[in-house]
Amino acid sequence: MKYRNYNTRTEALRQLKELGECILLFPYNEGAFQQESTSIKAASIRQGMKVELKSALLVVEGELPQRVLRVKKVA
């Protein structure tokens, strides 16, 4: 099963700013993690916040593992 984001990067970051300290985002472009990281950092700067990005592995029983980006708000 392939997971995907239903919100844009900007909307996801807006929700992060309002609701919490960390979110998981599935890559919008498969295999382009560096490009994704750069795009998310640029969107966060436009939102007026700093974020820290880390690659994470999501493992669901009976499915193939998937890489996700953990986006964490930095004070």
PDB file of N, CA, C and O in Angstrom:
ATOM      1  N   MET A   1       0.845  -1.174   0.000  1.00  0.00           N
ATOM      2  CA  MET A   1       0.000   0.000   0.000  1.00  0.00           C
ATOM      3  C   MET A   1       0.892   1.239   0.000  1.00  0.00           C
ATOM      4  O   MET A   1       1.835   1.337   0.785  1.00  0.00           O
ATOM      5  N   LYS A   2       0.590   2.161  -0.870  1.00  0.00           N
ATOM      6  CA  LYS A   2       1.331   3.419  -0.928  1.00  0.00           C
ATOM      7  C   LYS A   2       0.549   4.496  -0.187  1.00  0.00           C
ATOM      8  O   LYS A   2      -0.638   4.708  -0.434  1.00  0.00           O
ATOM      9  N   TYR A   3       1.233   5.162   0.717  1.00  0.00           N
ATOM     10  CA  TYR A   3       0.620   6.274   1.443  1.00  0.00           C
ATOM     11  C   TYR A   3       0.972   7.562   0.730  1.00  0.00           C
ATOM     12  O   TYR A   3       1.995   7.641   0.049  1.00  0.00           O
ATOM     13  N   ARG A   4       0.135   8.565   0.880  1.00  0.00           N
ATOM     14  CA  ARG A   4       0.428   9.856   0.264  1.00  0.00           C
ATOM     15  C   ARG A   4      -0.148  10.975   1.103  1.00  0.00           C
ATOM     16  O   ARG A   4      -1.000  10.757   1.964  1.00  0.00           O
ATOM     17  N   ASN A   5       0.330  12.172   0.836  1.00  0.00           N
ATOM     18  CA  ASN A   5      -0.145  13.364   1.533  1.00  0.00           C
ATOM     19  C   ASN A   5      -1.326  13.940   0.762  1.00  0.00           C
ATOM     20  O   ASN A   5      -1.316  13.989  -0.468  1.00  0.00           O
ATOM     21  N   TYR A   6      -2.326  14.368   1.490  1.00  0.00           N
ATOM     22  CA  TYR A   6      -3.462  15.012   0.840  1.00  0.00           C
ATOM     23  C   TYR A   6      -3.357  16.527   0.903  1.00  0.00           C
ATOM     24  O   TYR A   6      -4.062  17.231   0.180  1.00  0.00           O
ATOM     25  N   ASN A   7      -2.484  17.030   1.762  1.00  0.00           N
ATOM     26  CA  ASN A   7      -2.264  18.472   1.861  1.00  0.00           C
ATOM     27  C   ASN A   7      -1.010  18.860   1.096  1.00  0.00           C
ATOM     28  O   ASN A   7      -0.118  18.039   0.880  1.00  0.00           O
ATOM     29  N   THR A   8      -0.955  20.115   0.694  1.00  0.00           N
ATOM     30  CA  THR A   8       0.269  20.630   0.091  1.00  0.00           C
ATOM     31  C   THR A   8       1.321  20.795   1.179  1.00  0.00           C
ATOM     32  O   THR A   8       1.004  20.720   2.367  1.00  0.00           O
ATOM     33  N   ARG A   9       2.561  21.017   0.784  1.00  0.00           N
ATOM     34  CA  ARG A   9       3.625  21.245   1.770  1.00  0.00           C
ATOM     35  C   ARG A   9       3.291  22.436   2.653  1.00  0.00           C
ATOM     36  O   ARG A   9       3.437  22.376   3.873  1.00  0.00           O
ATOM     37  N   THR A  10       2.841  23.519   2.028  1.00  0.00           N
ATOM     38  CA  THR A  10       2.533  24.740   2.770  1.00  0.00           C
ATOM     39  C   THR A  10       1.422  24.495   3.779  1.00  0.00           C
ATOM     40  O   THR A  10       1.514  24.953   4.918  1.00  0.00           O
ATOM     41  N   GLU A  11       0.379  23.786   3.384  1.00  0.00           N
ATOM     42  CA  GLU A  11      -0.736  23.505   4.297  1.00  0.00           C
ATOM     43  C   GLU A  11      -0.285  22.594   5.438  1.00  0.00           C
ATOM     44  O   GLU A  11      -0.680  22.800   6.585  1.00  0.00           O
ATOM     45  N   ALA A  12       0.530  21.599   5.137  1.00  0.00           N
ATOM     46  CA  ALA A  12       1.040  20.707   6.186  1.00  0.00           C
ATOM     47  C   ALA A  12       1.872  21.488   7.199  1.00  0.00           C
ATOM     48  O   ALA A  12       1.760  21.256   8.403  1.00  0.00           O
ATOM     49  N   LEU A  13       2.703  22.410   6.722  1.00  0.00           N
ATOM     50  CA  LEU A  13       3.522  23.217   7.629  1.00  0.00           C
ATOM     51  C   LEU A  13       2.665  24.195   8.428  1.00  0.00           C
ATOM     52  O   LEU A  13       2.958  24.477   9.590  1.00  0.00           O
ATOM     53  N   ARG A  14       1.618  24.705   7.813  1.00  0.00           N
ATOM     54  CA  ARG A  14       0.703  25.600   8.532  1.00  0.00           C
ATOM     55  C   ARG A  14       0.042  24.850   9.688  1.00  0.00           C
ATOM     56  O   ARG A  14      -0.103  25.399  10.781  1.00  0.00           O
ATOM     57  N   GLN A  15      -0.356  23.610   9.453  1.00  0.00           N
ATOM     58  CA  GLN A  15      -0.952  22.797  10.515  1.00  0.00           C
ATOM     59  C   GLN A  15       0.070  22.477  11.595  1.00  0.00           C
ATOM     60  O   GLN A  15      -0.263  22.473  12.780  1.00  0.00           O
ATOM     61  N   LEU A  16       1.307  22.211  11.202  1.00  0.00           N
ATOM     62  CA  LEU A  16       2.364  21.965  12.177  1.00  0.00           C
ATOM     63  C   LEU A  16       2.562  23.187  13.063  1.00  0.00           C
ATOM     64  O   LEU A  16       2.715  23.062  14.279  1.00  0.00           O
ATOM     65  N   LYS A  17       2.559  24.355  12.458  1.00  0.00           N
ATOM     66  CA  LYS A  17       2.756  25.606  13.197  1.00  0.00           C
ATOM     67  C   LYS A  17       1.645  25.805  14.229  1.00  0.00           C
ATOM     68  O   LYS A  17       1.902  26.278  15.336  1.00  0.00           O
ATOM     69  N   GLU A  18       0.419  25.449  13.869  1.00  0.00           N
ATOM     70  CA  GLU A  18      -0.725  25.669  14.752  1.00  0.00           C
ATOM     71  C   GLU A  18      -0.920  24.556  15.782  1.00  0.00           C
ATOM     72  O   GLU A  18      -1.291  24.833  16.923  1.00  0.00           O
ATOM     73  N   LEU A  19      -0.675  23.302  15.394  1.00  0.00           N
ATOM     74  CA  LEU A  19      -1.135  22.187  16.212  1.00  0.00           C
ATOM     75  C   LEU A  19      -0.074  21.430  16.995  1.00  0.00           C
ATOM     76  O   LEU A  19      -0.378  20.900  18.063  1.00  0.00           O
ATOM     77  N   GLY A  20       1.122  21.361  16.521  1.00  0.00           N
ATOM     78  CA  GLY A  20       2.045  20.466  17.206  1.00  0.00           C
ATOM     79  C   GLY A  20       3.500  20.790  17.009  1.00  0.00           C
ATOM     80  O   GLY A  20       3.871  21.868  16.544  1.00  0.00           O
ATOM     81  N   GLU A  21       4.325  19.809  17.382  1.00  0.00           N
ATOM     82  CA  GLU A  21       5.755  20.034  17.276  1.00  0.00           C
ATOM     83  C   GLU A  21       6.419  19.145  16.237  1.00  0.00           C
ATOM     84  O   GLU A  21       7.574  19.379  15.879  1.00  0.00           O
ATOM     85  N   CYS A  22       5.705  18.114  15.736  1.00  0.00           N
ATOM     86  CA  CYS A  22       6.322  17.185  14.796  1.00  0.00           C
ATOM     87  C   CYS A  22       5.252  16.544  13.910  1.00  0.00           C
ATOM     88  O   CYS A  22       4.168  16.207  14.385  1.00  0.00           O
ATOM     89  N   ILE A  23       5.563  16.378  12.615  1.00  0.00           N
ATOM     90  CA  ILE A  23       4.673  15.667  11.697  1.00  0.00           C
ATOM     91  C   ILE A  23       5.511  14.728  10.830  1.00  0.00           C
ATOM     92  O   ILE A  23       6.721  14.908  10.691  1.00  0.00           O
ATOM     93  N   LEU A  24       4.861  13.740  10.260  1.00  0.00           N
ATOM     94  CA  LEU A  24       5.492  12.855   9.286  1.00  0.00           C
ATOM     95  C   LEU A  24       4.893  13.155   7.925  1.00  0.00           C
ATOM     96  O   LEU A  24       3.672  13.207   7.774  1.00  0.00           O
ATOM     97  N   LEU A  25       5.754  13.353   6.934  1.00  0.00           N
ATOM     98  CA  LEU A  25       5.297  13.592   5.570  1.00  0.00           C
ATOM     99  C   LEU A  25       5.839  12.502   4.663  1.00  0.00           C
ATOM    100  O   LEU A  25       7.016  12.149   4.729  1.00  0.00           O
ATOM    101  N   PHE A  26       4.983  11.981   3.829  1.00  0.00           N
ATOM    102  CA  PHE A  26       5.436  11.050   2.807  1.00  0.00           C
ATOM    103  C   PHE A  26       5.976  11.883   1.660  1.00  0.00           C
ATOM    104  O   PHE A  26       5.445  12.958   1.382  1.00  0.00           O
ATOM    105  N   PRO A  27       7.016  11.417   0.987  1.00  0.00           N
ATOM    106  CA  PRO A  27       7.605  12.211  -0.090  1.00  0.00           C
ATOM    107  C   PRO A  27       6.592  12.490  -1.199  1.00  0.00           C
ATOM    108  O   PRO A  27       5.844  11.606  -1.617  1.00  0.00           O
ATOM    109  N   TYR A  28       6.587  13.724  -1.658  1.00  0.00           N
ATOM    110  CA  TYR A  28       5.725  14.091  -2.779  1.00  0.00           C
ATOM    111  C   TYR A  28       6.326  13.555  -4.075  1.00  0.00           C
ATOM    112  O   TYR A  28       5.599  13.181  -4.995  1.00  0.00           O
ATOM    113  N   ASN A  29       7.658  13.519  -4.141  1.00  0.00           N
ATOM    114  CA  ASN A  29       8.377  12.968  -5.295  1.00  0.00           C
ATOM    115  C   ASN A  29       9.200  11.781  -4.819  1.00  0.00           C
ATOM    116  O   ASN A  29      10.198  11.959  -4.123  1.00  0.00           O
ATOM    117  N   GLU A  30       8.795  10.579  -5.186  1.00  0.00           N
ATOM    118  CA  GLU A  30       9.498   9.361  -4.758  1.00  0.00           C
ATOM    119  C   GLU A  30      10.972   9.421  -5.145  1.00  0.00           C
ATOM    120  O   GLU A  30      11.306   9.750  -6.284  1.00  0.00           O
ATOM    121  N   GLY A  31      11.841   9.109  -4.213  1.00  0.00           N
ATOM    122  CA  GLY A  31      13.266   9.025  -4.491  1.00  0.00           C
ATOM    123  C   GLY A  31      14.000  10.343  -4.558  1.00  0.00           C
ATOM    124  O   GLY A  31      15.199  10.355  -4.840  1.00  0.00           O
ATOM    125  N   ALA A  32      13.338  11.443  -4.314  1.00  0.00           N
ATOM    126  CA  ALA A  32      13.975  12.761  -4.398  1.00  0.00           C
ATOM    127  C   ALA A  32      13.984  13.418  -3.018  1.00  0.00           C
ATOM    128  O   ALA A  32      13.462  14.520  -2.848  1.00  0.00           O
ATOM    129  N   PHE A  33      14.582  12.732  -2.027  1.00  0.00           N
ATOM    130  CA  PHE A  33      14.536  13.227  -0.655  1.00  0.00           C
ATOM    131  C   PHE A  33      15.274  14.552  -0.481  1.00  0.00           C
ATOM    132  O   PHE A  33      14.833  15.402   0.292  1.00  0.00           O
ATOM    133  N   GLN A  34      16.388  14.743  -1.185  1.00  0.00           N
ATOM    134  CA  GLN A  34      17.124  16.000  -1.061  1.00  0.00           C
ATOM    135  C   GLN A  34      16.292  17.158  -1.603  1.00  0.00           C
ATOM    136  O   GLN A  34      16.228  18.223  -0.988  1.00  0.00           O
ATOM    137  N   GLN A  35      15.664  16.950  -2.739  1.00  0.00           N
ATOM    138  CA  GLN A  35      14.792  17.972  -3.324  1.00  0.00           C
ATOM    139  C   GLN A  35      13.606  18.245  -2.402  1.00  0.00           C
ATOM    140  O   GLN A  35      13.220  19.398  -2.209  1.00  0.00           O
ATOM    141  N   GLU A  36      13.029  17.191  -1.833  1.00  0.00           N
ATOM    142  CA  GLU A  36      11.915  17.345  -0.894  1.00  0.00           C
ATOM    143  C   GLU A  36      12.341  18.166   0.320  1.00  0.00           C
ATOM    144  O   GLU A  36      11.628  19.075   0.745  1.00  0.00           O
ATOM    145  N   SER A  37      13.504  17.839   0.872  1.00  0.00           N
ATOM    146  CA  SER A  37      14.001  18.540   2.055  1.00  0.00           C
ATOM    147  C   SER A  37      14.178  20.021   1.775  1.00  0.00           C
ATOM    148  O   SER A  37      13.772  20.863   2.576  1.00  0.00           O
ATOM    149  N   THR A  38      14.778  20.337   0.646  1.00  0.00           N
ATOM    150  CA  THR A  38      14.993  21.732   0.269  1.00  0.00           C
ATOM    151  C   THR A  38      13.667  22.459   0.108  1.00  0.00           C
ATOM    152  O   THR A  38      13.518  23.591   0.569  1.00  0.00           O
ATOM    153  N   SER A  39      12.710  21.820  -0.538  1.00  0.00           N
ATOM    154  CA  SER A  39      11.402  22.429  -0.767  1.00  0.00           C
ATOM    155  C   SER A  39      10.655  22.663   0.547  1.00  0.00           C
ATOM    156  O   SER A  39      10.035  23.711   0.727  1.00  0.00           O
ATOM    157  N   ILE A  40      10.709  21.697   1.459  1.00  0.00           N
ATOM    158  CA  ILE A  40      10.019  21.839   2.746  1.00  0.00           C
ATOM    159  C   ILE A  40      10.674  22.928   3.587  1.00  0.00           C
ATOM    160  O   ILE A  40       9.981  23.705   4.242  1.00  0.00           O
ATOM    161  N   LYS A  41      12.003  22.990   3.574  1.00  0.00           N
ATOM    162  CA  LYS A  41      12.693  24.047   4.325  1.00  0.00           C
ATOM    163  C   LYS A  41      12.334  25.421   3.776  1.00  0.00           C
ATOM    164  O   LYS A  41      12.109  26.353   4.548  1.00  0.00           O
ATOM    165  N   ALA A  42      12.278  25.560   2.458  1.00  0.00           N
ATOM    166  CA  ALA A  42      11.906  26.839   1.850  1.00  0.00           C
ATOM    167  C   ALA A  42      10.472  27.222   2.223  1.00  0.00           C
ATOM    168  O   ALA A  42      10.201  28.383   2.529  1.00  0.00           O
ATOM    169  N   ALA A  43       9.562  26.260   2.200  1.00  0.00           N
ATOM    170  CA  ALA A  43       8.169  26.533   2.572  1.00  0.00           C
ATOM    171  C   ALA A  43       8.068  26.924   4.041  1.00  0.00           C
ATOM    172  O   ALA A  43       7.258  27.781   4.395  1.00  0.00           O
ATOM    173  N   SER A  44       8.873  26.313   4.898  1.00  0.00           N
ATOM    174  CA  SER A  44       8.830  26.655   6.328  1.00  0.00           C
ATOM    175  C   SER A  44       9.348  28.067   6.568  1.00  0.00           C
ATOM    176  O   SER A  44       8.826  28.782   7.423  1.00  0.00           O
ATOM    177  N   ILE A  45      10.367  28.473   5.824  1.00  0.00           N
ATOM    178  CA  ILE A  45      10.887  29.840   5.957  1.00  0.00           C
ATOM    179  C   ILE A  45       9.815  30.839   5.543  1.00  0.00           C
ATOM    180  O   ILE A  45       9.652  31.876   6.185  1.00  0.00           O
ATOM    181  N   ARG A  46       9.083  30.533   4.472  1.00  0.00           N
ATOM    182  CA  ARG A  46       7.985  31.419   4.053  1.00  0.00           C
ATOM    183  C   ARG A  46       6.900  31.497   5.124  1.00  0.00           C
ATOM    184  O   ARG A  46       6.219  32.515   5.239  1.00  0.00           O
ATOM    185  N   GLN A  47       6.733  30.423   5.915  1.00  0.00           N
ATOM    186  CA  GLN A  47       5.755  30.404   7.007  1.00  0.00           C
ATOM    187  C   GLN A  47       6.297  31.084   8.260  1.00  0.00           C
ATOM    188  O   GLN A  47       5.564  31.268   9.231  1.00  0.00           O
ATOM    189  N   GLY A  48       7.576  31.458   8.245  1.00  0.00           N
ATOM    190  CA  GLY A  48       8.165  32.143   9.392  1.00  0.00           C
ATOM    191  C   GLY A  48       8.570  31.212  10.521  1.00  0.00           C
ATOM    192  O   GLY A  48       8.518  31.600  11.688  1.00  0.00           O
ATOM    193  N   MET A  49       8.974  29.987  10.192  1.00  0.00           N
ATOM    194  CA  MET A  49       9.417  29.067  11.239  1.00  0.00           C
ATOM    195  C   MET A  49      10.594  28.235  10.751  1.00  0.00           C
ATOM    196  O   MET A  49      10.808  28.075   9.550  1.00  0.00           O
ATOM    197  N   LYS A  50      11.351  27.711  11.708  1.00  0.00           N
ATOM    198  CA  LYS A  50      12.481  26.848  11.398  1.00  0.00           C
ATOM    199  C   LYS A  50      12.080  25.409  11.679  1.00  0.00           C
ATOM    200  O   LYS A  50      11.377  25.128  12.649  1.00  0.00           O
ATOM    201  N   VAL A  51      12.533  24.501  10.822  1.00  0.00           N
ATOM    202  CA  VAL A  51      12.236  23.087  11.008  1.00  0.00           C
ATOM    203  C   VAL A  51      13.514  22.262  10.897  1.00  0.00           C
ATOM    204  O   VAL A  51      14.503  22.674  10.291  1.00  0.00           O
ATOM    205  N   GLU A  52      13.451  21.095  11.501  1.00  0.00           N
ATOM    206  CA  GLU A  52      14.522  20.108  11.397  1.00  0.00           C
ATOM    207  C   GLU A  52      13.936  18.901  10.677  1.00  0.00           C
ATOM    208  O   GLU A  52      12.856  18.427  11.032  1.00  0.00           O
ATOM    209  N   LEU A  53      14.637  18.406   9.675  1.00  0.00           N
ATOM    210  CA  LEU A  53      14.143  17.275   8.886  1.00  0.00           C
ATOM    211  C   LEU A  53      15.014  16.048   9.107  1.00  0.00           C
ATOM    212  O   LEU A  53      16.241  16.135   9.137  1.00  0.00           O
ATOM    213  N   LYS A  54      14.362  14.914   9.259  1.00  0.00           N
ATOM    214  CA  LYS A  54      15.071  13.641   9.365  1.00  0.00           C
ATOM    215  C   LYS A  54      14.306  12.608   8.561  1.00  0.00           C
ATOM    216  O   LYS A  54      13.078  12.633   8.486  1.00  0.00           O
ATOM    217  N   SER A  55      15.053  11.706   7.965  1.00  0.00           N
ATOM    218  CA  SER A  55      14.444  10.604   7.242  1.00  0.00           C
ATOM    219  C   SER A  55      14.086   9.517   8.248  1.00  0.00           C
ATOM    220  O   SER A  55      14.880   9.196   9.132  1.00  0.00           O
ATOM    221  N   ALA A  56      12.894   8.953   8.113  1.00  0.00           N
ATOM    222  CA  ALA A  56      12.441   7.893   9.018  1.00  0.00           C
ATOM    223  C   ALA A  56      11.891   6.741   8.181  1.00  0.00           C
ATOM    224  O   ALA A  56      11.536   6.917   7.015  1.00  0.00           O
ATOM    225  N   LEU A  57      11.829   5.592   8.781  1.00  0.00           N
ATOM    226  CA  LEU A  57      11.302   4.414   8.105  1.00  0.00           C
ATOM    227  C   LEU A  57      10.008   4.002   8.798  1.00  0.00           C
ATOM    228  O   LEU A  57       9.996   3.744  10.001  1.00  0.00           O
ATOM    229  N   LEU A  58       8.935   3.943   8.044  1.00  0.00           N
ATOM    230  CA  LEU A  58       7.636   3.533   8.571  1.00  0.00           C
ATOM    231  C   LEU A  58       7.436   2.055   8.244  1.00  0.00           C
ATOM    232  O   LEU A  58       7.468   1.656   7.079  1.00  0.00           O
ATOM    233  N   VAL A  59       7.231   1.254   9.279  1.00  0.00           N
ATOM    234  CA  VAL A  59       7.050  -0.185   9.088  1.00  0.00           C
ATOM    235  C   VAL A  59       5.653  -0.561   9.575  1.00  0.00           C
ATOM    236  O   VAL A  59       5.313  -0.358  10.741  1.00  0.00           O
ATOM    237  N   VAL A  60       4.858  -1.106   8.675  1.00  0.00           N
ATOM    238  CA  VAL A  60       3.516  -1.583   8.993  1.00  0.00           C
ATOM    239  C   VAL A  60       3.512  -3.089   8.749  1.00  0.00           C
ATOM    240  O   VAL A  60       3.953  -3.556   7.699  1.00  0.00           O
ATOM    241  N   GLU A  61       3.015  -3.838   9.715  1.00  0.00           N
ATOM    242  CA  GLU A  61       3.023  -5.296   9.606  1.00  0.00           C
ATOM    243  C   GLU A  61       2.340  -5.753   8.322  1.00  0.00           C
ATOM    244  O   GLU A  61       1.223  -5.338   8.014  1.00  0.00           O
ATOM    245  N   GLY A  62       3.026  -6.609   7.583  1.00  0.00           N
ATOM    246  CA  GLY A  62       2.466  -7.161   6.355  1.00  0.00           C
ATOM    247  C   GLY A  62       2.636  -6.277   5.131  1.00  0.00           C
ATOM    248  O   GLY A  62       2.149  -6.627   4.056  1.00  0.00           O
ATOM    249  N   GLU A  63       3.316  -5.136   5.262  1.00  0.00           N
ATOM    250  CA  GLU A  63       3.528  -4.222   4.137  1.00  0.00           C
ATOM    251  C   GLU A  63       5.011  -3.921   4.000  1.00  0.00           C
ATOM    252  O   GLU A  63       5.792  -4.156   4.921  1.00  0.00           O
ATOM    253  N   LEU A  64       5.385  -3.405   2.856  1.00  0.00           N
ATOM    254  CA  LEU A  64       6.768  -3.000   2.646  1.00  0.00           C
ATOM    255  C   LEU A  64       7.058  -1.725   3.434  1.00  0.00           C
ATOM    256  O   LEU A  64       6.198  -0.848   3.506  1.00  0.00           O
ATOM    257  N   PRO A  65       8.247  -1.600   4.026  1.00  0.00           N
ATOM    258  CA  PRO A  65       8.614  -0.365   4.732  1.00  0.00           C
ATOM    259  C   PRO A  65       8.654   0.814   3.760  1.00  0.00           C
ATOM    260  O   PRO A  65       8.986   0.650   2.586  1.00  0.00           O
ATOM    261  N   GLN A  66       8.315   1.995   4.256  1.00  0.00           N
ATOM    262  CA  GLN A  66       8.353   3.211   3.437  1.00  0.00           C
ATOM    263  C   GLN A  66       9.133   4.292   4.161  1.00  0.00           C
ATOM    264  O   GLN A  66       9.041   4.436   5.380  1.00  0.00           O
ATOM    265  N   ARG A  67       9.901   5.049   3.391  1.00  0.00           N
ATOM    266  CA  ARG A  67      10.625   6.181   3.962  1.00  0.00           C
ATOM    267  C   ARG A  67       9.691   7.377   4.046  1.00  0.00           C
ATOM    268  O   ARG A  67       8.907   7.641   3.135  1.00  0.00           O
ATOM    269  N   VAL A  68       9.792   8.087   5.148  1.00  0.00           N
ATOM    270  CA  VAL A  68       9.016   9.307   5.359  1.00  0.00           C
ATOM    271  C   VAL A  68       9.963  10.384   5.867  1.00  0.00           C
ATOM    272  O   VAL A  68      11.083  10.091   6.286  1.00  0.00           O
ATOM    273  N   LEU A  69       9.512  11.618   5.827  1.00  0.00           N
ATOM    274  CA  LEU A  69      10.270  12.730   6.386  1.00  0.00           C
ATOM    275  C   LEU A  69       9.626  13.159   7.693  1.00  0.00           C
ATOM    276  O   LEU A  69       8.431  13.452   7.737  1.00  0.00           O
ATOM    277  N   ARG A  70      10.415  13.196   8.750  1.00  0.00           N
ATOM    278  CA  ARG A  70       9.928  13.722  10.026  1.00  0.00           C
ATOM    279  C   ARG A  70      10.278  15.200  10.052  1.00  0.00           C
ATOM    280  O   ARG A  70      11.446  15.576   9.961  1.00  0.00           O
ATOM    281  N   VAL A  71       9.256  16.029  10.178  1.00  0.00           N
ATOM    282  CA  VAL A  71       9.434  17.476  10.199  1.00  0.00           C
ATOM    283  C   VAL A  71       9.161  17.939  11.620  1.00  0.00           C
ATOM    284  O   VAL A  71       8.050  17.787  12.128  1.00  0.00           O
ATOM    285  N   LYS A  72      10.175  18.501  12.256  1.00  0.00           N
ATOM    286  CA  LYS A  72      10.063  18.920  13.654  1.00  0.00           C
ATOM    287  C   LYS A  72      10.289  20.419  13.749  1.00  0.00           C
ATOM    288  O   LYS A  72      11.239  20.957  13.180  1.00  0.00           O
ATOM    289  N   LYS A  73       9.393  21.089  14.483  1.00  0.00           N
ATOM    290  CA  LYS A  73       9.534  22.524  14.719  1.00  0.00           C
ATOM    291  C   LYS A  73      10.726  22.778  15.623  1.00  0.00           C
ATOM    292  O   LYS A  73      10.916  22.076  16.616  1.00  0.00           O
ATOM    293  N   VAL A  74      11.528  23.775  15.287  1.00  0.00           N
ATOM    294  CA  VAL A  74      12.660  24.172  16.113  1.00  0.00           C
ATOM    295  C   VAL A  74      12.349  25.551  16.673  1.00  0.00           C
ATOM    296  O   VAL A  74      11.931  26.448  15.940  1.00  0.00           O
ATOM    297  N   ALA A  75      12.554  25.715  17.975  1.00  0.00           N
ATOM    298  CA  ALA A  75      12.215  26.983  18.640  1.00  0.00           C
ATOM    299  C   ALA A  75      13.003  28.150  18.121  1.00  0.00           C
ATOM    300  O   ALA A  75      12.821  29.275  18.587  1.00  0.00           O
TER     301      ALA A  75
END
